[in-house]
Amino acid sequence: MSIQLSQSLLVGVCLFSSSWVYAAVKEYHLNIDEQMVNITGKPLKRITVNGQFPAPLLEFEEGDEAVIHVHNKLKNKDSSIHWHGLLLPGLMDGVPGFNQFKGIKPQSDFTYRFKVRQNGTYWYHAHSKGQEQDGLYGTLVIYPKDKKPVAAHEQTDRDYVVMLSDFHESSSDQIMKNLKKSAEYYQNERETVADVLKQVKRDGLKSTWQDRSMWNQMRMLKTDLSDVTGYTFLMNGKTPEQNWTGMFKAHEKVRLRFVNASAMSFYDVTIPNLKMTVVSADGQPVKPVVVDEFRIGTAETYDVVVEPKADHYQIEAESIDRSGFAIGTLHNEAIAQTHAIHMPKARPRALLTMEDMGHGSSGDHGKMDHGQINHSQMNQEKMDHSMMKHEPALMDHSQMNHAGVTDYSQHQAKSDSKPQQQMDHSAHVAAKPTVDDQEQPVYGWANASTPAGHKALQYSDLKSLTPQKDTRPAERELEVRLGGTMERYIWTINGKKFTEVEPLQVKYGERIRLKFINDSMMAHPMHLHGMFMQLENGQSSSDMPNKHTLIVPPGKTVTALLTADELGEWAIHCHLLYHMSSGMMSKMIVANVDGNQAATTPSSPSPAKQGDSHAQH
């Protein structure tokens, strides 16, 4: 089948142009430059937009025609802006090497023009090397027409963006160089001899020896939750000491639009003593879920509604490696603000398990009796060590044998039983030992040490507010395997990095299942440009939530349905910046086809020549 992509894109442009005159135009100018910024007390050169770090908030109403003039004032760097989560023509998506977009040359301009077809909380960021980390990111809020929420439970008196990000004193280029030197360059929170002695006291010498031998054989660290440390965590560009504050009046309802605009960080978010009602995920409305906390992955967004009863609350977003917090405040404007920032006590740092590696049972991380695991009797089909690259403290994830990995997402779809929660990145089971008991370990990537009796958001809680329009079963399944070689810090999709991987070919209108299989020990927030996926989370086909970013936990499988209803070339990639930059990215081509011949080649230059400046440092 021959691909008619160019013709289809031309038709789309014509239709787009014809509708231009019927809508209100909302226009912005964004000037990308480099300036000295002082976030941590040390002046550093970073990217600014209109002189701001981070970039400014952009606001639209659904139905607007967006006209955004971007001026690249960088002296010697191409730049770009991607509108994360927005439905728009391929050329306007802003990824160099895709849809004939070539990026924005130094001292050049580019105008993005598109009709705003949705509402919700989104964000924008560079898709050129590490510029996202260095400051080119901001929030984008699209209000319903006339700013009136459709659903009564979404009507609030105040509306605030809460953008979470991570700031590093090293530039993105230097961070990448350090990771290339050693994948463990930033792993400074390793277990100590004291931790080993505690384990012996708790589990006995034999069990401890077996456990340590297993991890040593794999040359891996239980503490490898984050590739990069040394971040200062920001809330709306402010450090905890600077204390971003949102004001309210008594009896008001407040909408908080949480955006994780970090380069590499996951957060566990809570507002102590204040319930949050989740009303939107990735900009798409969901049926309300009352929670005490939620985990937000890189590039995800969640909107929550709160009803403050007291005069003062502290918003706390803790990184999952427990290295720090982003802190802010909600405060009654009628009361003098006398509260100082209280830096919370860090929750216990979780330790990865064999289950996080795709081995062992699907039991509750927090409840597993790890002292009783006989590693010498584990199914070797699930752990083929002969396939591993035994570099010092490193591992070739792409070579792991995951024949025994359970397809958790399929399990969810077929059962209402509790095991469906085990695939959730946010399925935080309360740790059996209390948070205060530091002698007891906390096991499992998904374990956030949620206090007993508190509700943490789970993927399985998400239910679309309105029924899905397309409830067809999938016509076929596309497998997306996530792996990498730690030796050279290369991350892959289907065993190949971006410059080598074959694009995914999809027929326009086709209903497919995307099956994300994580063969690595790291969680990957997988983002699809241009379209929303329907997460298979145990809900009926009409109730599945829309997501543009899916967290695929270590050693797990997550599936989603997709209606390929947007023509063009769309990036699909891990949104951990240095994973994407090291190769964990592919291209999905959606095109009109005839049914006579199989499409074997993309309609644009080979992947090795596309987006190199974007995907590779």
TAKARA-V257384 format. One record per backbone hydrogen bond with DSSP energy under -1.0 kcal/mol. NH is the residue of the N-H (numbers start at 1). CO is the residue of the C=O. If there is no record, write none. Layout:
# TAKARA-V257384
nh,co
NH,CO
NH,CO
This chain:
# TAKARA-V257384
nh,co
4,592
8,4
9,5
10,6
11,7
12,8
13,9
14,10
15,11
16,12
17,13
18,14
19,15
22,19
23,20
26,65
28,67
30,69
32,71
33,48
35,46
37,44
44,37
46,35
47,134
48,33
49,52
50,31
52,49
55,137
58,139
60,141
62,143
63,116
64,61
65,24
66,114
67,26
68,112
69,28
70,110
71,30
72,108
73,32
73,71
79,104
82,125
84,82
84,123
86,83
92,89
93,90
97,101
98,95
101,98
104,79
107,72
108,105
110,70
112,68
114,66
116,64
120,142
122,140
123,84
124,138
125,82
126,136
131,128
134,130
135,132
136,131
137,135
138,124
140,122
141,58
142,120
143,60
147,144
148,145
154,151
155,152
157,253
158,253
160,255
162,257
164,259
165,234
167,232
175,171
176,172
177,173
178,174
179,175
180,176
181,177
182,178
185,182
187,184
188,186
196,192
197,193
198,194
199,195
200,196
201,197
202,198
203,199
204,200
208,204
209,205
210,206
211,207
212,208
213,209
214,210
215,211
216,212
217,213
218,214
220,215
224,221
225,223
232,167
234,165
235,238
236,163
238,235
243,239
246,329
248,331
252,249
254,306
255,158
256,304
257,160
258,302
259,162
260,300
261,164
261,259
267,296
268,318
269,294
270,316
274,271
276,291
277,305
278,289
279,303
280,303
281,284
282,301
284,281
286,279
287,463
289,278
291,276
292,455
293,455
294,269
296,267
299,260
300,297
302,258
303,280
304,256
305,277
306,254
313,330
315,328
316,270
317,326
318,268
319,324
320,266
322,319
326,317
328,315
329,244
330,313
331,246
332,311
333,248
335,332
351,442
352,222
358,355
359,354
368,364
370,368
372,369
375,373
377,374
378,375
382,379
385,383
387,384
388,385
391,389
394,391
397,395
397,484
398,484
399,396
400,397
405,402
408,406
411,407
412,408
413,409
414,410
420,417
421,418
422,419
424,421
428,426
437,434
438,436
440,437
444,351
447,444
454,451
457,293
461,458
462,459
464,543
465,285
468,542
475,511
478,513
480,515
482,517
483,492
485,490
486,395
490,485
491,582
492,483
493,496
494,481
496,493
500,497
501,497
504,587
506,589
508,591
509,564
510,507
512,562
513,476
514,560
515,478
516,558
517,480
518,556
519,482
524,552
526,524
526,550
527,573
528,548
529,571
533,547
534,561
535,545
536,559
537,535
543,540
547,533
550,526
552,524
555,520
556,553
558,516
560,514
561,534
562,512
564,510
565,563
568,590
570,588
572,586
573,527
574,584
575,525
577,263
579,576
580,576
581,577
583,580
584,579
585,583
586,572
588,570
589,504
590,568
591,506
609,606
610,607
615,611
616,612
